Amino acid sequence: MPHYDYLIIGGGMTADAAIRGIREIDTEGSVGLIGAETQPPYNRPPLSKGLWKGKSIDRIWRKTEERGVDLRLGRTASRLDLAAKRVADDQGTSYTFNKLLLATGGTPRRLPFGGDDVIYFRTLEDYHRLRALSGEKRRFAVIGGGFIGSEVAAALATNGKEAIMAFPEEGVGARLFPRDLSLFLNDYYRQRGVEVLPGQQVIDLRREDGRLLMTLRDGSTGQESTIAVDAAVAGIGIEPNVALAEDAGLPVENGILVNERLQAGSPDVYAGGDVANFYNPALDRRLRVEHEDNANTMGMRAGRNMAGEDLPYHHLPFFYSDLFDLGYEAVGETDSRLETVADWSEPNRQGVVYYLRDARVRGVLLWNVWEKVDAARELIAQPSPIEPQTLKGRL
Ligand SMILES: NC(=O)c1ccc[n+]([C@@H]2O[C@H](COP(=O)([O-])OP(=O)(O)OC[C@H]3O[C@@H](n4cnc5c(N)ncnc54)[C@H](O)[C@@H]3O)[C@@H](O)[C@H]2O)c1
């Protein structure tokens, strides 16, 4: 039975970052990685952005194999025995470990119809499938108006495809952006050729005469309509992959609960990335973050802690995106349901949005404003209450 000083479950960005962290401290210890995908770890953000704008696919690889790791790919860890410090995979192999990292990520939510005709866009394989279809087909349904929907619709339109984007909210990215920015984006996408259908529930998708028929229901009028497309891609959120941890008796609540050292209910078991639910002191709340920066920073911290460093993880969430020729960076808690203060120097084209909770700035959106992330972090870390009207011009 293979034994590793460090065993990593998951083959994504968090896993790779953790191995980098381990190797910064321990160059000798044995490291094993069990990953369900058949490829070694790669960067996910280019799949919905850079690769559609000419970035070379050769540049996505993280070269994990160069760090002295036993990669066990195309395998899923199916059982964790905490007392024996042993993991079994779906191909009948068992492994023992000294330290374990659960970096199992998430699985896309699926619609109850459409089957394999819908591409739930998350992996390199999904990218290849959509890319191949975009060479043959013309008209694409894009279901969901969040991160994947907004990026994939822009990628398809930029590549000369018809994208029909349907989602239940009032505007693109409505869970993140204040209402006027979200509505501005509806128009902005339309000007670039995307058919934007806000306020719509997708209630059916079926194949007929070689085409896909998508049925929508208008959220306010209840009226139904059917649109014919050649292919469908969806980003309707993910569910954290907690089954392995839950079956082993580890604490699970919207992800795997970790302490500030990133230990998951057992001193030798850590969790990180999309699957980990952690406490952030500046935000004074627990959260689970599904972005690249969190995978990198949390993975690195978990790896270093597994190798003996033992420091807390207090990093504020950060993410970014490009939407056609617009772009943004976001720090902290950027939920449009919070009180927001928008500071537009040129309405909707450039500006800063502050997100407040309990009289403190909890998040900052930098909309086509650059090099202010550190200042935003400092503002969020300030412990004293802030008057919303003093925020304009602050960054
Ligand atoms: N730039 C980035 O940081 C970036 C880019 C891509 C993906 N991601 C991550 O990937 C993950 C997946 O992204 P996502 O876009 O799937 O999730 P999301 O939560 O960002 O968006 C989900 C969207 O789907 C809509 N939706 C839900 N049910 C629906 C239904 N039945 N019919 C139509 N629409 C429906 C929601 O209302 C919302 O608009 C997220 O965790 C995200 O953070 C991040």
The ligand as an SDF file (V2000), in Angstrom:
LIG
                    3D

 44 48  0  0  0  0  0  0  0  0999 V2000
  -13.7650   35.3580  -12.7860 N   0  0  0  0  0  0  0  0  0  0  0  0
  -13.9610   34.4290  -11.8580 C   0  0  0  0  0  0  0  0  0  0  0  0
  -13.5390   34.5540  -10.7170 O   0  0  0  0  0  0  0  0  0  0  0  0
  -14.7200   33.1880  -12.2370 C   0  0  0  0  0  0  0  0  0  0  0  0
  -14.9680   32.9010  -13.5700 C   0  0  0  0  0  0  0  0  0  0  0  0
  -15.6690   31.7490  -13.8870 C   0  0  0  0  0  0  0  0  0  0  0  0
  -16.1080   30.9140  -12.8800 C   0  0  0  0  0  0  0  0  0  0  0  0
  -15.8420   31.2190  -11.5820 N   0  0  0  0  0  0  0  0  0  0  0  0
  -16.3500   30.3490  -10.5080 C   0  0  0  0  0  0  0  0  0  0  0  0
  -16.9610   29.2090  -11.0900 O   0  0  0  0  0  0  0  0  0  0  0  0
  -18.1110   28.8350  -10.3660 C   0  0  0  0  0  0  0  0  0  0  0  0
  -19.3010   28.6070  -11.2270 C   0  0  0  0  0  0  0  0  0  0  0  0
  -19.7390   29.8210  -11.8210 O   0  0  0  0  0  0  0  0  0  0  0  0
  -21.2310   29.9770  -12.2320 P   0  0  0  0  0  0  0  0  0  0  0  0
  -21.3300   31.1030  -13.2150 O   0  0  0  0  0  0  0  0  0  0  0  0
  -21.7720   28.6460  -12.6100 O   0  0  0  0  0  0  0  0  0  0  0  0
  -21.9860   30.3460  -10.8790 O   0  0  0  0  0  0  0  0  0  0  0  0
  -22.5910   31.7370  -10.3550 P   0  0  0  0  0  0  0  0  0  0  0  0
  -23.0950   31.4680   -9.0130 O   0  0  0  0  0  0  0  0  0  0  0  0
  -21.6320   32.8570  -10.5880 O   0  0  0  0  0  0  0  0  0  0  0  0
  -23.8340   32.0450  -11.3220 O   0  0  0  0  0  0  0  0  0  0  0  0
  -24.9590   31.2210  -11.4050 C   0  0  0  0  0  0  0  0  0  0  0  0
  -25.9740   31.8670  -12.3210 C   0  0  0  0  0  0  0  0  0  0  0  0
  -26.9130   30.9050  -12.7750 O   0  0  0  0  0  0  0  0  0  0  0  0
  -28.2290   31.3870  -12.5770 C   0  0  0  0  0  0  0  0  0  0  0  0
  -29.1330   30.2550  -12.4310 N   0  0  0  0  0  0  0  0  0  0  0  0
  -29.2830   29.4290  -11.3600 C   0  0  0  0  0  0  0  0  0  0  0  0
  -30.2190   28.4970  -11.6470 N   0  0  0  0  0  0  0  0  0  0  0  0
  -30.6380   28.7320  -12.9130 C   0  0  0  0  0  0  0  0  0  0  0  0
  -31.5850   28.1200  -13.7780 C   0  0  0  0  0  0  0  0  0  0  0  0
  -32.2900   27.0630  -13.3710 N   0  0  0  0  0  0  0  0  0  0  0  0
  -31.7510   28.6360  -15.0070 N   0  0  0  0  0  0  0  0  0  0  0  0
  -31.0280   29.7020  -15.4110 C   0  0  0  0  0  0  0  0  0  0  0  0
  -30.1210   30.3240  -14.6470 N   0  0  0  0  0  0  0  0  0  0  0  0
  -29.9460   29.8440  -13.4200 C   0  0  0  0  0  0  0  0  0  0  0  0
  -28.0820   32.2220  -11.3430 C   0  0  0  0  0  0  0  0  0  0  0  0
  -29.1920   32.9800  -11.1480 O   0  0  0  0  0  0  0  0  0  0  0  0
  -26.8080   32.9630  -11.7010 C   0  0  0  0  0  0  0  0  0  0  0  0
  -27.0700   33.9640  -12.6580 O   0  0  0  0  0  0  0  0  0  0  0  0
  -18.3490   29.9020   -9.3700 C   0  0  0  0  0  0  0  0  0  0  0  0
  -17.9220   29.3510   -8.2060 O   0  0  0  0  0  0  0  0  0  0  0  0
  -17.4630   31.0310   -9.7810 C   0  0  0  0  0  0  0  0  0  0  0  0
  -16.9840   31.7360   -8.6590 O   0  0  0  0  0  0  0  0  0  0  0  0
  -15.1700   32.3330  -11.2440 C   0  0  0  0  0  0  0  0  0  0  0  0
  1  2  1  0
  2  3  2  0
  2  4  1  0
  4  5  1  0
  4 44  2  0
  5  6  2  0
  6  7  1  0
  7  8  2  0
  8  9  1  0
  8 44  1  0
  9 10  1  0
  9 42  1  0
 10 11  1  0
 11 12  1  0
 11 40  1  0
 12 13  1  0
 13 14  1  0
 14 15  2  0
 14 16  1  0
 14 17  1  0
 17 18  1  0
 18 19  2  0
 18 20  1  0
 18 21  1  0
 21 22  1  0
 22 23  1  0
 23 24  1  0
 23 38  1  0
 24 25  1  0
 25 26  1  0
 25 36  1  0
 26 27  1  0
 26 35  1  0
 27 28  2  0
 28 29  1  0
 29 30  1  0
 29 35  2  0
 30 31  1  0
 30 32  2  0
 32 33  1  0
 33 34  2  0
 34 35  1  0
 36 37  1  0
 36 38  1  0
 38 39  1  0
 40 41  1  0
 40 42  1  0
 42 43  1  0
M  CHG  2   8   1  16  -1
M  END
$$$$
